[in-house]
Amino acid sequence: MQSDLIQMALQEDLGTEGDVTSDAIFCDEVAEYWLIAKDEGVLCGMDVVREVLHRVDPDIALDTTYTDGDKVFPGDEVAKISGPTKQILCAERTLLNFLSHLSGIATSTARFVEAAKGKVKILDTRKTLPGWRKLQKYAVKCGGGTNHRMGLYDMVLIKDNHVDEAGGVTEAVQRVRDAWGNRFSIEVETRTLKEVIEAVESGADIIMLDNMDNSTMHKAVEVIDGRAETEASGNMSVERVAGVAATGVDFISVGALTHSVIALDFSLKKREQI
């Protein structure tokens, strides 16, 4: 749970004056609201919703039988929220923002995973919103995807700029081995079959096939011949997944899972409004 991010989101909405609309209209009223799904997709973010409500007012109750990773459909009553009216409305937009965004990531991921049909794992990337990475990557897992490295600190990924500045794949890999030995897995981004061969011969653990067409990726997989894991990357779409998977790669990484999210729609309604 990213408590600092939740606190920042609430502070962003409340400022120094709080909810001036609800504070003016309500006093001690209590109410029950239902969290309603308006789209079909994969739910993600219920623990965040619970934390938002608790931070606004510990007396707000959240009752639900849904958990992250569950399928939801339009009209599903995902949760009942009860407590002081003005406090619930104070939390409404923040909790919906988190839930919609994270559920959108989980839903998009699930579509890619379904298209892969178990032939290849779907990876996320570091193309995340600043401060949101842990939550966004959690949402990918809820959708059935697999997390790539969390940051620059937990895995070596030698990208094109590293290769060019070092003078080639072989030299870049050697410098990493000299610095870290076998402490970190090493992945190398390759742009050509020549670089693929260099990466294999240098002992890379994972070889990224970046922006290659399917035919070239198929040849690269044959060249690698199981000596390293393979990751396809670059402008991936749901429509491309089956064809890319057929090349024999182990992973497909999809930046759009986190950088181009279509939010899943939810609303907060009283019973008579449903």
Secondary structure, 3 states (H helix, E strand, C coil): CCHHHHHHHHHHHHCCCCCHHHHHHCCCCEEEEEEEECCCEECCCHHHHHHHHHHHCCCCEEECCCCCCCEECCCCEEEEEEEEHHHHHHHHHHHHHHHHHHHHHHHHHHHHHHHHCCCCEEECCCCCCCCCHHHHHHHHHHCCCECCCCCCCCCEEECHHHHHHHCCHHHHHHHHHHHHCCCCCEEEEECCHHHHHHHHHCCCCEEEEECCCHHHHHHHHHHHCCCCEEEEECCCCHHHHHHHHCCCCCEEECCHHHHCCCCCCEEEECHHHC
